[in-house]
Amino acid sequence: MGVLACLPLGLAIVPSFIGRFVIAVSAWLPDNPRIISLKPAAMTQPVFFAHANGFPSATYGKLFAALAPDYQVLHLPQHGHDPRFPVNDNWSNLVDELLHHLEQRGEPVWGVGHSLGGVLHYHAALLRPELYLGVVMLDSPVLTLADRLVIRAAKRFGFIDRITPAGRTLGRREEFADLSEARSYFAAKSLFRRFDPECLDAYLQHGLHGNGQSLRLRFDPATEISIYRSVPHTTPGRPQQLQVPLAMIRGRHSRVVLAHHARLIRRMARGEYLTLPGGHMFPLERPQDTAELLRSLFRRWSAQAPTEVCA
């Protein structure tokens, strides 16, 4: 929902979770959005990661470190917090925010996204396939027409909070006296109960910030709720129109990606459906296994169609 702090221009060397050192680079792009990368000494292809709603990117630091040194992982600190790209219905501004940063790169990327992030990459790849080598959606569904009709009706008739996590997010605790209190609170929640211990530590470090004498959630709760309520009921194109490889990886106990989503992916010419142990939060429950599967996908896709990826 990390190994990097949000720093101004400069370099910070931090210990990685795999016993090496990685260089954490925080750089300002020309028009001042902040984008962060894990930049190994010898990089190959870049990965652009997009996080789940409510979980700042640095929470996934153990996953990023497990991809080093073979992959350069780039990401925004938090989606939906740039005033130039406010959350709107169907997430089109969030897709534009992602495209804005991808366009500034000189080469296509592997787009990897968890939940919210997977949908953003999928929509962006439909619009601008030349920016991508491929897309991996981590427990993030490609919605069917039936899904989208239900979502549209839920928005129109006012029950969207019942079919998304928005209802559970309303009134959720936002402030804590100290880190110990916050740890006890989150560790007891079912969503966090199976987190890798280092990923839970990363969430506490990067998902909270000091506010005088207390700690508050870093990801703006109002933004989080707005993202849930504006879940897309439209799409920039049909799944069969996607021009790059796509893999949907489901947590085996997830209640987000369902059987009909898997059937849709299997009908795509370049679509794959895979599973890993865990639930919806499996990238933070099993970051090492997630990284190993991503590596195998990237290697296989590169070997299968090295001339077909968009450049």
C-alpha positions as CSV (number, residue, x, y, z in Angstrom):
1,M,0.0,0.0,0.0
2,G,11.0,0.8,1.2
3,V,14.3,1.6,0.9
4,L,14.0,5.2,-0.3
5,A,13.3,8.4,1.5
6,C,11.8,11.3,-0.4
7,L,14.9,13.4,-0.8
8,P,15.6,16.6,-2.7
9,L,18.3,16.5,-5.4
10,G,21.1,14.2,-4.4
11,L,22.1,10.7,-3.7
12,A,21.7,8.5,-0.7
13,I,23.3,5.1,-0.2
14,V,21.1,2.7,1.8
15,P,21.5,-1.0,2.6
16,S,19.4,-3.2,0.3
17,F,17.3,-6.1,1.6
18,I,19.4,-8.6,-0.3
19,G,22.7,-7.9,1.4
20,R,24.1,-5.5,-1.2
21,F,24.1,-1.7,-1.5
22,V,22.0,0.1,-4.0
23,I,22.1,3.7,-4.9
24,A,18.9,5.5,-4.2
25,V,18.5,8.4,-6.6
26,S,15.9,11.1,-6.1
27,A,15.8,13.4,-9.0
28,W,13.7,16.4,-10.0
29,L,12.6,16.3,-13.6
30,P,12.6,19.6,-15.6
31,D,9.1,20.7,-14.5
32,N,9.6,19.6,-10.9
33,P,7.6,16.4,-10.4
34,R,9.7,14.0,-8.3
35,I,10.5,10.6,-9.5
36,I,12.5,8.0,-7.7
37,S,14.6,5.2,-9.0
38,L,16.7,2.4,-7.7
39,K,19.7,2.8,-10.0
40,P,22.2,-0.2,-9.9
41,A,25.7,0.2,-11.3
42,A,24.9,-2.1,-14.3
43,M,21.3,-1.7,-15.4
44,T,19.5,-3.5,-18.2
45,Q,15.9,-2.7,-18.9
46,P,13.9,-0.3,-16.8
47,V,10.8,-1.2,-14.8
48,F,8.3,1.6,-14.0
49,F,6.3,0.6,-10.9
50,A,2.9,1.9,-9.9
51,H,1.5,1.3,-6.4
52,A,-1.8,0.2,-5.0
53,N,-4.2,2.8,-3.6
54,G,-3.1,4.1,-0.3
55,F,0.4,2.5,-0.3
56,P,3.3,4.8,-1.2
57,S,5.8,3.3,-3.6
58,A,8.6,3.1,-1.0
59,T,6.5,0.5,0.8
60,Y,7.6,-1.9,-1.9
61,G,11.3,-1.4,-1.3
62,K,12.0,-5.1,-0.7
63,L,10.5,-6.0,-4.0
64,F,12.5,-3.3,-5.8
65,A,15.7,-4.5,-4.1
66,A,15.0,-8.1,-5.2
67,L,14.9,-6.9,-8.8
68,A,18.3,-5.3,-8.5
69,P,20.9,-5.2,-10.0
70,D,19.4,-6.5,-13.3
71,Y,16.5,-4.0,-13.4
72,Q,16.3,-0.3,-12.8
73,V,13.1,0.4,-10.9
74,L,11.5,3.8,-11.3
75,H,8.3,5.1,-9.6
76,L,6.5,8.1,-8.4
77,P,6.4,8.5,-4.6
78,Q,2.5,8.6,-4.7
79,H,0.0,8.7,-7.5
80,G,-2.9,11.1,-7.3
81,H,-1.1,13.8,-5.3
82,D,0.1,16.0,-8.1
83,P,-2.3,19.0,-8.3
84,R,-1.8,19.1,-12.1
85,F,-3.4,15.6,-12.3
86,P,-6.3,15.6,-9.7
87,V,-8.3,12.4,-9.3
88,N,-11.2,12.4,-11.7
89,D,-13.8,9.9,-12.8
90,N,-12.5,6.8,-14.6
91,W,-8.9,7.7,-13.5
92,S,-8.1,9.4,-16.8
93,N,-6.1,12.1,-15.1
94,L,-4.1,9.5,-13.2
95,V,-3.3,7.8,-16.5
96,D,-2.2,11.1,-17.9
97,E,0.0,11.6,-14.9
98,L,1.7,8.3,-15.6
99,L,2.0,9.0,-19.3
100,H,3.5,12.4,-18.5
101,H,6.4,10.7,-16.7
102,L,6.8,7.9,-19.2
103,E,7.0,10.3,-22.1
104,Q,10.1,11.9,-20.5
105,R,12.1,8.7,-20.7
106,G,14.2,7.9,-23.7
107,E,13.2,4.2,-23.9
108,P,10.2,2.0,-23.3
109,V,9.7,0.3,-19.9
110,W,8.3,-2.8,-18.3
111,G,5.1,-1.5,-16.7
112,V,4.4,-3.2,-13.4
113,G,1.5,-2.2,-11.2
114,H,-0.3,-3.4,-8.1
115,S,-4.1,-3.1,-8.0
116,L,-4.7,0.6,-8.9
117,G,-1.2,0.7,-10.5
118,G,-1.9,-2.2,-12.8
119,V,-5.1,-0.6,-14.2
120,L,-3.1,2.6,-14.8
121,H,-0.4,0.8,-16.8
122,Y,-3.0,-1.2,-18.8
123,H,-4.9,2.0,-19.8
124,A,-1.7,3.8,-20.6
125,A,-0.4,1.0,-22.7
126,L,-3.6,0.9,-24.7
127,L,-3.2,4.7,-25.4
128,R,0.6,4.7,-25.9
129,P,2.0,1.2,-26.6
130,E,5.3,2.6,-27.9
131,L,6.2,3.5,-24.3
132,Y,6.0,-0.1,-23.1
133,L,7.9,-3.4,-23.5
134,G,5.1,-5.1,-21.6
135,V,2.7,-4.8,-18.7
136,V,2.3,-6.9,-15.6
137,M,-0.8,-6.4,-13.4
138,L,-0.3,-7.6,-9.8
139,D,-3.8,-8.7,-8.6
140,S,-5.3,-6.1,-10.8
141,P,-8.2,-7.1,-13.1
142,V,-8.9,-6.2,-16.7
143,L,-12.6,-5.4,-16.2
144,T,-15.2,-7.1,-18.4
145,L,-18.1,-5.2,-19.9
146,A,-20.4,-6.7,-17.2
147,D,-18.0,-5.4,-14.5
148,R,-18.0,-1.9,-16.0
149,L,-21.8,-1.8,-16.3
150,V,-22.1,-2.7,-12.6
151,I,-19.6,0.0,-11.7
152,R,-21.5,2.6,-13.8
153,A,-24.7,1.7,-12.1
154,A,-23.1,1.8,-8.6
155,K,-21.9,5.3,-9.3
156,R,-25.2,6.5,-10.7
157,F,-27.4,5.0,-7.9
158,G,-25.0,5.7,-5.0
159,F,-23.8,2.3,-3.9
160,I,-20.2,2.5,-5.1
161,D,-18.9,2.5,-1.5
162,R,-20.5,-0.9,-1.0
163,I,-18.6,-2.6,-3.9
164,T,-15.3,-0.9,-3.4
165,P,-13.1,-0.4,-0.3
166,A,-14.3,3.2,-0.1
167,G,-16.9,2.3,2.5
168,R,-14.3,0.6,4.7
169,T,-11.9,3.5,4.3
170,L,-14.4,6.1,5.6
171,G,-13.8,6.9,9.2
172,R,-10.6,4.8,9.3
173,R,-8.0,5.9,11.9
174,E,-5.6,8.5,10.4
175,E,-3.5,9.6,13.4
176,F,-1.3,7.7,16.0
177,A,0.5,8.8,19.1
178,D,3.8,7.1,18.1
179,L,5.2,4.3,15.9
180,S,4.5,1.6,18.5
181,E,0.8,2.4,18.5
182,A,0.7,2.5,14.8
183,R,2.5,-0.9,14.5
184,S,0.0,-2.5,16.9
185,Y,-2.9,-1.0,15.0
186,F,-1.9,-2.1,11.5
187,A,-0.4,-5.5,12.5
188,A,-3.8,-6.5,13.8
189,K,-5.6,-5.6,10.6
190,S,-6.4,-8.5,8.2
191,L,-5.0,-6.6,5.3
192,F,-1.6,-6.3,6.9
193,R,-1.5,-9.6,8.9
194,R,0.5,-11.6,6.3
195,F,2.9,-8.8,5.3
196,D,6.5,-9.7,5.1
197,P,8.0,-8.1,8.3
198,E,10.3,-5.8,6.3
199,C,7.4,-4.6,4.1
200,L,5.3,-3.8,7.2
201,D,8.3,-1.8,8.6
202,A,8.6,0.0,5.2
203,Y,4.9,0.9,5.4
204,L,5.2,2.3,8.9
205,Q,8.3,4.3,7.8
206,H,7.0,5.6,4.5
207,G,3.2,5.4,5.0
208,L,3.3,7.7,8.0
209,H,4.8,11.2,8.6
210,G,5.3,13.3,11.6
211,N,2.7,15.9,12.5
212,G,3.8,17.8,15.5
213,Q,3.5,15.3,18.4
214,S,1.8,12.5,16.4
215,L,2.0,10.5,13.2
216,R,-0.5,10.7,10.4
217,L,-1.1,8.8,7.2
218,R,1.1,10.1,4.4
219,F,-1.3,9.1,1.6
220,D,-4.2,11.6,1.8
221,P,-7.3,9.7,3.0
222,A,-9.6,11.9,0.9
223,T,-7.6,11.1,-2.2
224,E,-7.7,7.4,-1.4
225,I,-11.5,7.4,-1.1
226,S,-11.8,9.5,-4.3
227,I,-9.7,7.0,-6.2
228,Y,-12.0,4.1,-5.0
229,R,-15.1,6.0,-5.9
230,S,-13.9,6.9,-9.4
231,V,-12.9,3.3,-10.4
232,P,-13.2,3.2,-14.2
233,H,-16.4,2.1,-15.9
234,T,-14.8,3.1,-19.3
235,T,-11.6,1.9,-21.0
236,P,-9.4,3.5,-23.7
237,G,-9.7,0.3,-25.8
238,R,-10.6,-3.4,-25.9
239,P,-8.2,-5.9,-24.5
240,Q,-7.6,-7.4,-27.9
241,Q,-6.3,-4.1,-29.1
242,L,-3.3,-4.1,-26.7
243,Q,-0.1,-4.2,-28.7
244,V,2.3,-5.4,-26.0
245,P,2.5,-8.5,-23.8
246,L,0.4,-8.5,-20.7
247,A,0.4,-10.8,-17.6
248,M,-2.2,-10.7,-14.9
249,I,-0.8,-12.3,-11.7
250,R,-3.4,-13.2,-9.1
251,G,-2.9,-13.9,-5.4
252,R,-4.4,-17.4,-5.0
253,H,-6.7,-16.2,-2.1
254,S,-7.6,-12.9,-3.7
255,R,-11.2,-11.8,-3.9
256,V,-10.3,-9.0,-6.4
257,V,-9.2,-11.0,-9.5
258,L,-11.9,-13.6,-10.3
259,A,-12.4,-16.4,-12.7
260,H,-14.1,-14.3,-15.4
261,H,-11.1,-11.9,-15.4
262,A,-8.8,-14.9,-16.0
263,R,-10.9,-16.0,-18.9
264,L,-10.7,-12.6,-20.5
265,I,-6.9,-12.5,-20.3
266,R,-6.6,-16.0,-21.8
267,R,-8.6,-14.8,-24.8
268,M,-6.0,-12.1,-25.5
269,A,-3.4,-13.0,-28.1
270,R,-0.5,-11.8,-25.9
271,G,-2.2,-12.3,-22.5
272,E,-1.1,-14.6,-19.6
273,Y,-2.8,-15.5,-16.4
274,L,-0.5,-16.6,-13.5
275,T,-0.9,-17.0,-9.8
276,L,1.2,-16.7,-6.6
277,P,0.5,-17.7,-3.0
278,G,-1.2,-15.0,-1.0
279,G,-4.0,-12.6,-1.2
280,H,-4.6,-9.3,-2.8
281,M,-1.5,-7.9,-1.1
282,F,0.8,-10.7,-2.2
283,P,3.5,-8.3,-3.6
284,L,4.0,-7.1,0.0
285,E,3.5,-10.6,1.5
286,R,5.9,-12.4,-0.8
287,P,8.1,-9.8,-2.4
288,Q,10.9,-12.2,-3.2
289,D,8.6,-14.7,-5.0
290,T,7.0,-11.7,-6.9
291,A,10.4,-10.5,-8.0
292,E,11.4,-14.0,-9.2
293,L,8.2,-14.3,-11.3
294,L,8.7,-10.8,-12.8
295,R,12.3,-11.7,-13.8
296,S,11.2,-14.9,-15.5
297,L,8.4,-13.0,-17.4
298,F,10.7,-10.3,-18.6
299,R,13.4,-12.8,-19.7
300,R,10.9,-15.0,-21.6
301,W,9.1,-12.1,-23.2
302,S,12.5,-10.6,-24.3
303,A,13.6,-13.9,-25.8
304,Q,10.3,-14.7,-27.5
305,A,9.7,-11.4,-29.4
306,P,12.8,-9.2,-29.2
307,T,11.8,-7.4,-32.4
308,E,8.1,-7.0,-31.7
309,V,8.3,-4.8,-28.6
310,C,7.6,-1.2,-29.2
311,A,10.7,1.0,-29.4
